[in-house]
């Protein structure tokens, strides 16, 4: 798993602003320092402890996968459900075509 810390900082800043929090308020919620939050958001901090990630996730009400990778678990799950429901409507010939299509996509 490759974590791009600049994107992590951007996601933290965006979510913080969406919640109308200052860096100091987020720091207080996450039991971190505002200086540490500033360093993360400006990509000056290139490492995050698991504890810090979990504290930030709790304070921002986001999942670790969203914070670190930008993956929203709810979106991913609903996407799988949507595809599975559509596949149930396919006959065997259509399923083979879908399978070939997926193979073509993932091998590119």
Phi, psi and omega in degrees: 000119177262117179262126176264104186297331177295322179288325176300313179299319178296319180294319179297313181298317181296315181293320178301314180293322177300325179273003180057044178252146170276168176299322180295320179293319177296316179303317180295316179298322184268359183058045177232177178266153178293330177297319178295316178299316179300316180296320180295312183295330180265010177064023177274346178254117184261011177211141177232134176283158176301320179300315180296319178300312181295322178295317178293319178300315180297316182293328182261354182058049177230164178273157175301324180294326176291312184298314185276323188241352182078015181263120177272115184303321180296317179296317181296314181297314182295329178294315178298317180297316180300313180295317180299319179296320179292323179295328179296338180274351184273147172274179185298320179297316179295321178298321177296320179295317178298317180299316178296320178298315179298316177302318180295321181292314187280347179267351179287000000 
